[in-house]
Amino acid sequence: MEISKSELQIMNMIWQLAPCDASAVIKHLNEQTSTPQKWHDKTVKTLLGRLVKKQALKFEKQGRTYIYSPLIEQSDYQQTESL
């Protein structure tokens, strides 16, 4: 599975926080970012959508909110990347 550097940052947040919504991911990413550039809502939601299409994430709709959970374990991803 091809996951970009930005998508991997999102996955790392999901692995830490799951289950969580996009706003929690954005908040935690921005708290951990030391650069002046912040993660924008639209960017994160686009990357979440890509990860769902790649079947790395699943989501459950709760009202107007999407709750994301990983479909792949962090250890499994790291093993495939190290091969």
TORVOSE-368291 format. One record per atom (N, C-alpha, C, O): residue number from 1; x, y, z; residue in three letters. Coordinates in steps of 0.05 Angstrom, whole numbers. Layout:
% residues N
<site n="NUM" c1="X" c2="Y" c3="Z" res="ALA"/>
...
***
This chain:
% residues 83
<site n="1" c1="17" c2="-23" c3="0" res="MET"/>
<site n="1" c1="0" c2="0" c3="0" res="MET"/>
<site n="1" c1="18" c2="25" c3="0" res="MET"/>
<site n="1" c1="36" c2="28" c3="17" res="MET"/>
<site n="2" c1="13" c2="42" c3="-19" res="GLU"/>
<site n="2" c1="29" c2="67" c3="-21" res="GLU"/>
<site n="2" c1="15" c2="89" c3="-4" res="GLU"/>
<site n="2" c1="-7" c2="96" c3="-9" res="GLU"/>
<site n="3" c1="30" c2="98" c3="16" res="ILE"/>
<site n="3" c1="20" c2="120" c3="33" res="ILE"/>
<site n="3" c1="41" c2="142" c3="32" res="ILE"/>
<site n="3" c1="65" c2="138" c3="38" res="ILE"/>
<site n="4" c1="32" c2="166" c3="25" res="SER"/>
<site n="4" c1="50" c2="189" c3="24" res="SER"/>
<site n="4" c1="59" c2="197" c3="52" res="SER"/>
<site n="4" c1="48" c2="188" c3="72" res="SER"/>
<site n="5" c1="79" c2="215" c3="53" res="LYS"/>
<site n="5" c1="90" c2="225" c3="78" res="LYS"/>
<site n="5" c1="67" c2="239" c3="94" res="LYS"/>
<site n="5" c1="65" c2="235" c3="118" res="LYS"/>
<site n="6" c1="52" c2="255" c3="80" res="SER"/>
<site n="6" c1="30" c2="270" c3="94" res="SER"/>
<site n="6" c1="8" c2="250" c3="104" res="SER"/>
<site n="6" c1="-2" c2="253" c3="126" res="SER"/>
<site n="7" c1="2" c2="230" c3="87" res="GLU"/>
<site n="7" c1="-18" c2="210" c3="95" res="GLU"/>
<site n="7" c1="-8" c2="195" c3="119" res="GLU"/>
<site n="7" c1="-23" c2="187" c3="137" res="GLU"/>
<site n="8" c1="18" c2="189" c3="120" res="LEU"/>
<site n="8" c1="29" c2="175" c3="143" res="LEU"/>
<site n="8" c1="27" c2="191" c3="169" res="LEU"/>
<site n="8" c1="23" c2="180" c3="190" res="LEU"/>
<site n="9" c1="31" c2="217" c3="167" res="GLN"/>
<site n="9" c1="27" c2="234" c3="190" res="GLN"/>
<site n="9" c1="-2" c2="232" c3="200" res="GLN"/>
<site n="9" c1="-6" c2="231" c3="225" res="GLN"/>
<site n="10" c1="-21" c2="232" c3="182" res="ILE"/>
<site n="10" c1="-49" c2="228" c3="189" res="ILE"/>
<site n="10" c1="-53" c2="201" c3="203" res="ILE"/>
<site n="10" c1="-66" c2="199" c3="223" res="ILE"/>
<site n="11" c1="-42" c2="180" c3="190" res="MET"/>
<site n="11" c1="-45" c2="153" c3="201" res="MET"/>
<site n="11" c1="-33" c2="151" c3="229" res="MET"/>
<site n="11" c1="-45" c2="139" c3="247" res="MET"/>
<site n="12" c1="-10" c2="164" c3="234" res="ASN"/>
<site n="12" c1="2" c2="164" c3="260" res="ASN"/>
<site n="12" c1="-17" c2="176" c3="281" res="ASN"/>
<site n="12" c1="-18" c2="166" c3="304" res="ASN"/>
<site n="13" c1="-31" c2="197" c3="274" res="MET"/>
<site n="13" c1="-50" c2="209" c3="292" res="MET"/>
<site n="13" c1="-74" c2="190" c3="297" res="MET"/>
<site n="13" c1="-83" c2="187" c3="319" res="MET"/>
<site n="14" c1="-84" c2="178" c3="275" res="ILE"/>
<site n="14" c1="-106" c2="159" c3="278" res="ILE"/>
<site n="14" c1="-98" c2="136" c3="296" res="ILE"/>
<site n="14" c1="-114" c2="128" c3="313" res="ILE"/>
<site n="15" c1="-74" c2="125" c3="292" res="TRP"/>
<site n="15" c1="-65" c2="103" c3="309" res="TRP"/>
<site n="15" c1="-64" c2="111" c3="338" res="TRP"/>
<site n="15" c1="-70" c2="95" c3="356" res="TRP"/>
<site n="16" c1="-58" c2="136" c3="344" res="GLN"/>
<site n="16" c1="-57" c2="145" c3="371" res="GLN"/>
<site n="16" c1="-84" c2="151" c3="383" res="GLN"/>
<site n="16" c1="-89" c2="145" c3="406" res="GLN"/>
<site n="17" c1="-102" c2="162" c3="367" res="LEU"/>
<site n="17" c1="-127" c2="173" c3="377" res="LEU"/>
<site n="17" c1="-152" c2="156" c3="372" res="LEU"/>
<site n="17" c1="-173" c2="160" c3="385" res="LEU"/>
<site n="18" c1="-150" c2="137" c3="354" res="ALA"/>
<site n="18" c1="-174" c2="123" c3="345" res="ALA"/>
<site n="18" c1="-190" c2="111" c3="367" res="ALA"/>
<site n="18" c1="-180" c2="101" c3="387" res="ALA"/>
<site n="19" c1="-217" c2="112" c3="364" res="PRO"/>
<site n="19" c1="-232" c2="125" c3="343" res="PRO"/>
<site n="19" c1="-233" c2="155" c3="347" res="PRO"/>
<site n="19" c1="-235" c2="165" c3="370" res="PRO"/>
<site n="20" c1="-232" c2="171" c3="325" res="CYS"/>
<site n="20" c1="-232" c2="200" c3="328" res="CYS"/>
<site n="20" c1="-244" c2="213" c3="303" res="CYS"/>
<site n="20" c1="-246" c2="200" c3="282" res="CYS"/>
<site n="21" c1="-251" c2="238" c3="305" res="ASP"/>
<site n="21" c1="-261" c2="253" c3="282" res="ASP"/>
<site n="21" c1="-239" c2="270" c3="270" res="ASP"/>
<site n="21" c1="-217" c2="273" c3="282" res="ASP"/>
<site n="22" c1="-245" c2="283" c3="248" res="ALA"/>
<site n="22" c1="-225" c2="299" c3="233" res="ALA"/>
<site n="22" c1="-215" c2="322" c3="251" res="ALA"/>
<site n="22" c1="-192" c2="329" c3="250" res="ALA"/>
<site n="23" c1="-233" c2="334" c3="266" res="SER"/>
<site n="23" c1="-225" c2="358" c3="282" res="SER"/>
<site n="23" c1="-204" c2="350" c3="303" res="SER"/>
<site n="23" c1="-187" c2="366" c3="309" res="SER"/>
<site n="24" c1="-207" c2="326" c3="315" res="ALA"/>
<site n="24" c1="-187" c2="317" c3="334" res="ALA"/>
<site n="24" c1="-160" c2="312" c3="321" res="ALA"/>
<site n="24" c1="-139" c2="319" c3="332" res="ALA"/>
<site n="25" c1="-160" c2="301" c3="297" res="VAL"/>
<site n="25" c1="-135" c2="297" c3="282" res="VAL"/>
<site n="25" c1="-122" c2="324" c3="276" res="VAL"/>
<site n="25" c1="-98" c2="327" c3="280" res="VAL"/>
<site n="26" c1="-137" c2="343" c3="266" res="ILE"/>
<site n="26" c1="-127" c2="369" c3="259" res="ILE"/>
<site n="26" c1="-115" c2="383" c3="284" res="ILE"/>
<site n="26" c1="-93" c2="394" c3="283" res="ILE"/>
<site n="27" c1="-130" c2="382" c3="306" res="LYS"/>
<site n="27" c1="-121" c2="395" c3="331" res="LYS"/>
<site n="27" c1="-94" c2="383" c3="340" res="LYS"/>
<site n="27" c1="-75" c2="397" c3="346" res="LYS"/>
<site n="28" c1="-92" c2="356" c3="340" res="HIS"/>
<site n="28" c1="-67" c2="343" c3="350" res="HIS"/>
<site n="28" c1="-44" c2="347" c3="330" res="HIS"/>
<site n="28" c1="-21" c2="351" c3="339" res="HIS"/>
<site n="29" c1="-50" c2="347" c3="304" res="LEU"/>
<site n="29" c1="-29" c2="352" c3="285" res="LEU"/>
<site n="29" c1="-17" c2="380" c3="289" res="LEU"/>
<site n="29" c1="7" c2="384" c3="288" res="LEU"/>
<site n="30" c1="-35" c2="400" c3="292" res="ASN"/>
<site n="30" c1="-26" c2="428" c3="295" res="ASN"/>
<site n="30" c1="-11" c2="432" c3="322" res="ASN"/>
<site n="30" c1="6" c2="449" c3="323" res="ASN"/>
<site n="31" c1="-19" c2="417" c3="342" res="GLU"/>
<site n="31" c1="-4" c2="419" c3="368" res="GLU"/>
<site n="31" c1="24" c2="408" c3="366" res="GLU"/>
<site n="31" c1="42" c2="417" c3="379" res="GLU"/>
<site n="32" c1="28" c2="388" c3="349" res="GLN"/>
<site n="32" c1="54" c2="375" c3="346" res="GLN"/>
<site n="32" c1="71" c2="387" c3="324" res="GLN"/>
<site n="32" c1="95" c2="381" c3="322" res="GLN"/>
<site n="33" c1="60" c2="405" c3="308" res="THR"/>
<site n="33" c1="75" c2="418" c3="287" res="THR"/>
<site n="33" c1="90" c2="442" c3="298" res="THR"/>
<site n="33" c1="79" c2="460" c3="310" res="THR"/>
<site n="34" c1="116" c2="441" c3="294" res="SER"/>
<site n="34" c1="133" c2="463" c3="304" res="SER"/>
<site n="34" c1="137" c2="485" c3="284" res="SER"/>
<site n="34" c1="147" c2="507" c3="291" res="SER"/>
<site n="35" c1="129" c2="480" c3="259" res="THR"/>
<site n="35" c1="132" c2="501" c3="238" res="THR"/>
<site n="35" c1="108" c2="520" c3="239" res="THR"/>
<site n="35" c1="87" c2="513" c3="250" res="THR"/>
<site n="36" c1="111" c2="544" c3="228" res="PRO"/>
<site n="36" c1="89" c2="563" c3="228" res="PRO"/>
<site n="36" c1="66" c2="554" c3="210" res="PRO"/>
<site n="36" c1="43" c2="563" c3="214" res="PRO"/>
<site n="37" c1="71" c2="536" c3="192" res="GLN"/>
<site n="37" c1="49" c2="526" c3="175" res="GLN"/>
<site n="37" c1="32" c2="507" c3="191" res="GLN"/>
<site n="37" c1="42" c2="489" c3="204" res="GLN"/>
<site n="38" c1="6" c2="511" c3="189" res="LYS"/>
<site n="38" c1="-13" c2="494" c3="203" res="LYS"/>
<site n="38" c1="-28" c2="477" c3="183" res="LYS"/>
<site n="38" c1="-30" c2="483" c3="160" res="LYS"/>
<site n="39" c1="-38" c2="455" c3="193" res="TRP"/>
<site n="39" c1="-55" c2="437" c3="177" res="TRP"/>
<site n="39" c1="-82" c2="450" c3="174" res="TRP"/>
<site n="39" c1="-94" c2="458" c3="194" res="TRP"/>
<site n="40" c1="-92" c2="451" c3="150" res="HIS"/>
<site n="40" c1="-119" c2="462" c3="144" res="HIS"/>
<site n="40" c1="-140" c2="440" c3="144" res="HIS"/>
<site n="40" c1="-134" c2="417" c3="136" res="HIS"/>
<site n="41" c1="-164" c2="447" c3="152" res="ASP"/>
<site n="41" c1="-186" c2="428" c3="153" res="ASP"/>
<site n="41" c1="-189" c2="413" c3="127" res="ASP"/>
<site n="41" c1="-191" c2="388" c3="126" res="ASP"/>
<site n="42" c1="-190" c2="428" c3="105" res="LYS"/>
<site n="42" c1="-195" c2="416" c3="79" res="LYS"/>
<site n="42" c1="-173" c2="396" c3="71" res="LYS"/>
<site n="42" c1="-178" c2="375" c3="59" res="LYS"/>
<site n="43" c1="-148" c2="403" c3="77" res="THR"/>
<site n="43" c1="-125" c2="386" c3="70" res="THR"/>
<site n="43" c1="-128" c2="360" c3="85" res="THR"/>
<site n="43" c1="-125" c2="338" c3="74" res="THR"/>
<site n="44" c1="-132" c2="361" c3="111" res="VAL"/>
<site n="44" c1="-134" c2="337" c3="128" res="VAL"/>
<site n="44" c1="-158" c2="320" c3="119" res="VAL"/>
<site n="44" c1="-155" c2="295" c3="117" res="VAL"/>
<site n="45" c1="-181" c2="332" c3="113" res="LYS"/>
<site n="45" c1="-204" c2="317" c3="104" res="LYS"/>
<site n="45" c1="-199" c2="304" c3="77" res="LYS"/>
<site n="45" c1="-209" c2="282" c3="72" res="LYS"/>
<site n="46" c1="-185" c2="317" c3="60" res="THR"/>
<site n="46" c1="-177" c2="305" c3="34" res="THR"/>
<site n="46" c1="-160" c2="281" c3="38" res="THR"/>
<site n="46" c1="-164" c2="260" c3="26" res="THR"/>
<site n="47" c1="-140" c2="283" c3="56" res="LEU"/>
<site n="47" c1="-122" c2="261" c3="61" res="LEU"/>
<site n="47" c1="-137" c2="238" c3="75" res="LEU"/>
<site n="47" c1="-131" c2="215" c3="69" res="LEU"/>
<site n="48" c1="-155" c2="244" c3="93" res="LEU"/>
<site n="48" c1="-171" c2="223" c3="105" res="LEU"/>
<site n="48" c1="-188" c2="208" c3="84" res="LEU"/>
<site n="48" c1="-190" c2="184" c3="85" res="LEU"/>
<site n="49" c1="-199" c2="223" c3="65" res="GLY"/>
<site n="49" c1="-214" c2="211" c3="44" res="GLY"/>
<site n="49" c1="-197" c2="192" c3="27" res="GLY"/>
<site n="49" c1="-206" c2="171" c3="19" res="GLY"/>
<site n="50" c1="-173" c2="201" c3="21" res="ARG"/>
<site n="50" c1="-154" c2="184" c3="5" res="ARG"/>
<site n="50" c1="-147" c2="158" c3="20" res="ARG"/>
<site n="50" c1="-145" c2="137" c3="9" res="ARG"/>
<site n="51" c1="-143" c2="161" c3="47" res="LEU"/>
<site n="51" c1="-136" c2="137" c3="63" res="LEU"/>
<site n="51" c1="-160" c2="118" c3="65" res="LEU"/>
<site n="51" c1="-156" c2="94" c3="66" res="LEU"/>
<site n="52" c1="-184" c2="128" c3="64" res="VAL"/>
<site n="52" c1="-208" c2="111" c3="64" res="VAL"/>
<site n="52" c1="-209" c2="96" c3="37" res="VAL"/>
<site n="52" c1="-214" c2="72" c3="37" res="VAL"/>
<site n="53" c1="-204" c2="110" c3="15" res="LYS"/>
<site n="53" c1="-203" c2="97" c3="-12" res="LYS"/>
<site n="53" c1="-182" c2="76" c3="-14" res="LYS"/>
<site n="53" c1="-185" c2="56" c3="-27" res="LYS"/>
<site n="54" c1="-159" c2="81" c3="0" res="LYS"/>
<site n="54" c1="-137" c2="61" c3="-1" res="LYS"/>
<site n="54" c1="-142" c2="38" c3="19" res="LYS"/>
<site n="54" c1="-126" c2="20" c3="21" res="LYS"/>
<site n="55" c1="-164" c2="40" c3="33" res="GLN"/>
<site n="55" c1="-172" c2="20" c3="53" res="GLN"/>
<site n="55" c1="-152" c2="18" c3="76" res="GLN"/>
<site n="55" c1="-148" c2="-4" c3="88" res="GLN"/>
<site n="56" c1="-141" c2="41" c3="83" res="ALA"/>
<site n="56" c1="-124" c2="42" c3="107" res="ALA"/>
<site n="56" c1="-140" c2="51" c3="131" res="ALA"/>
<site n="56" c1="-134" c2="45" c3="154" res="ALA"/>
<site n="57" c1="-163" c2="65" c3="125" res="LEU"/>
<site n="57" c1="-181" c2="74" c3="146" res="LEU"/>
<site n="57" c1="-209" c2="66" c3="139" res="LEU"/>
<site n="57" c1="-217" c2="61" c3="116" res="LEU"/>
<site n="58" c1="-226" c2="65" c3="160" res="LYS"/>
<site n="58" c1="-254" c2="62" c3="157" res="LYS"/>
<site n="58" c1="-267" c2="85" c3="172" res="LYS"/>
<site n="58" c1="-255" c2="98" c3="189" res="LYS"/>
<site n="59" c1="-292" c2="91" c3="166" res="PHE"/>
<site n="59" c1="-306" c2="112" c3="181" res="PHE"/>
<site n="59" c1="-334" c2="103" c3="187" res="PHE"/>
<site n="59" c1="-346" c2="86" c3="174" res="PHE"/>
<site n="60" c1="-345" c2="115" c3="208" res="GLU"/>
<site n="60" c1="-372" c2="110" c3="216" res="GLU"/>
<site n="60" c1="-385" c2="138" c3="219" res="GLU"/>
<site n="60" c1="-373" c2="155" c3="232" res="GLU"/>
<site n="61" c1="-407" c2="142" c3="208" res="LYS"/>
<site n="61" c1="-421" c2="168" c3="209" res="LYS"/>
<site n="61" c1="-437" c2="169" c3="235" res="LYS"/>
<site n="61" c1="-455" c2="152" c3="239" res="LYS"/>
<site n="62" c1="-432" c2="189" c3="251" res="GLN"/>
<site n="62" c1="-448" c2="194" c3="275" res="GLN"/>
<site n="62" c1="-460" c2="222" c3="273" res="GLN"/>
<site n="62" c1="-446" c2="242" c3="279" res="GLN"/>
<site n="63" c1="-484" c2="224" c3="264" res="GLY"/>
<site n="63" c1="-497" c2="250" c3="259" res="GLY"/>
<site n="63" c1="-483" c2="263" c3="235" res="GLY"/>
<site n="63" c1="-483" c2="251" c3="213" res="GLY"/>
<site n="64" c1="-472" c2="286" c3="239" res="ARG"/>
<site n="64" c1="-457" c2="300" c3="218" res="ARG"/>
<site n="64" c1="-427" c2="296" c3="219" res="ARG"/>
<site n="64" c1="-412" c2="309" c3="204" res="ARG"/>
<site n="65" c1="-419" c2="279" c3="237" res="THR"/>
<site n="65" c1="-390" c2="274" c3="241" res="THR"/>
<site n="65" c1="-382" c2="247" c3="232" res="THR"/>
<site n="65" c1="-396" c2="227" c3="235" res="THR"/>
<site n="66" c1="-358" c2="245" c3="220" res="TYR"/>
<site n="66" c1="-346" c2="220" c3="212" res="TYR"/>
<site n="66" c1="-325" c2="212" c3="233" res="TYR"/>
<site n="66" c1="-307" c2="228" c3="239" res="TYR"/>
<site n="67" c1="-328" c2="188" c3="243" res="ILE"/>
<site n="67" c1="-309" c2="177" c3="263" res="ILE"/>
<site n="67" c1="-291" c2="157" c3="248" res="ILE"/>
<site n="67" c1="-300" c2="138" c3="237" res="ILE"/>
<site n="68" c1="-265" c2="162" c3="249" res="TYR"/>
<site n="68" c1="-245" c2="146" c3="235" res="TYR"/>
<site n="68" c1="-231" c2="126" c3="253" res="TYR"/>
<site n="68" c1="-225" c2="132" c3="276" res="TYR"/>
<site n="69" c1="-226" c2="103" c3="242" res="SER"/>
<site n="69" c1="-210" c2="82" c3="255" res="SER"/>
<site n="69" c1="-192" c2="69" c3="234" res="SER"/>
<site n="69" c1="-199" c2="68" c3="211" res="SER"/>
<site n="70" c1="-169" c2="59" c3="243" res="PRO"/>
<site n="70" c1="-151" c2="46" c3="224" res="PRO"/>
<site n="70" c1="-161" c2="18" c3="216" res="PRO"/>
<site n="70" c1="-172" c2="4" c3="232" res="PRO"/>
<site n="71" c1="-156" c2="11" c3="191" res="LEU"/>
<site n="71" c1="-161" c2="-16" c3="182" res="LEU"/>
<site n="71" c1="-135" c2="-33" c3="182" res="LEU"/>
<site n="71" c1="-136" c2="-57" c3="180" res="LEU"/>
<site n="72" c1="-113" c2="-19" c3="183" res="ILE"/>
<site n="72" c1="-87" c2="-33" c3="185" res="ILE"/>
<site n="72" c1="-74" c2="-25" c3="211" res="ILE"/>
<site n="72" c1="-76" c2="-2" c3="220" res="ILE"/>
<site n="73" c1="-60" c2="-44" c3="223" res="GLU"/>
<site n="73" c1="-46" c2="-39" c3="248" res="GLU"/>
<site n="73" c1="-19" c2="-25" c3="241" res="GLU"/>
<site n="73" c1="-7" c2="-30" c3="220" res="GLU"/>
<site n="74" c1="-10" c2="-8" c3="260" res="GLN"/>
<site n="74" c1="15" c2="6" c3="256" res="GLN"/>
<site n="74" c1="38" c2="-13" c3="252" res="GLN"/>
<site n="74" c1="55" c2="-9" c3="235" res="GLN"/>
<site n="75" c1="39" c2="-34" c3="268" res="SER"/>
<site n="75" c1="61" c2="-54" c3="267" res="SER"/>
<site n="75" c1="61" c2="-68" c3="240" res="SER"/>
<site n="75" c1="82" c2="-74" c3="228" res="SER"/>
<site n="76" c1="37" c2="-74" c3="229" res="ASP"/>
<site n="76" c1="35" c2="-87" c3="203" res="ASP"/>
<site n="76" c1="45" c2="-69" c3="181" res="ASP"/>
<site n="76" c1="59" c2="-78" c3="162" res="ASP"/>
<site n="77" c1="38" c2="-43" c3="182" res="TYR"/>
<site n="77" c1="47" c2="-24" c3="162" res="TYR"/>
<site n="77" c1="77" c2="-22" c3="163" res="TYR"/>
<site n="77" c1="90" c2="-22" c3="142" res="TYR"/>
<site n="78" c1="88" c2="-19" c3="187" res="GLN"/>
<site n="78" c1="117" c2="-16" c3="190" res="GLN"/>
<site n="78" c1="132" c2="-40" c3="180" res="GLN"/>
<site n="78" c1="154" c2="-38" c3="168" res="GLN"/>
<site n="79" c1="121" c2="-64" c3="183" res="GLN"/>
<site n="79" c1="134" c2="-89" c3="173" res="GLN"/>
<site n="79" c1="134" c2="-89" c3="143" res="GLN"/>
<site n="79" c1="155" c2="-96" c3="131" res="GLN"/>
<site n="80" c1="112" c2="-81" c3="130" res="THR"/>
<site n="80" c1="111" c2="-82" c3="101" res="THR"/>
<site n="80" c1="130" c2="-60" c3="89" res="THR"/>
<site n="80" c1="141" c2="-64" c3="68" res="THR"/>
<site n="81" c1="133" c2="-38" c3="103" res="GLU"/>
<site n="81" c1="150" c2="-16" c3="93" res="GLU"/>
<site n="81" c1="179" c2="-24" c3="96" res="GLU"/>
<site n="81" c1="196" c2="-14" c3="81" res="GLU"/>
<site n="82" c1="186" c2="-41" c3="115" res="SER"/>
<site n="82" c1="214" c2="-48" c3="119" res="SER"/>
<site n="82" c1="224" c2="-70" c3="101" res="SER"/>
<site n="82" c1="247" c2="-76" c3="100" res="SER"/>
<site n="83" c1="205" c2="-82" c3="86" res="LEU"/>
<site n="83" c1="213" c2="-104" c3="68" res="LEU"/>
<site n="83" c1="226" c2="-94" c3="43" res="LEU"/>
<site n="83" c1="234" c2="-109" c3="26" res="LEU"/>
***
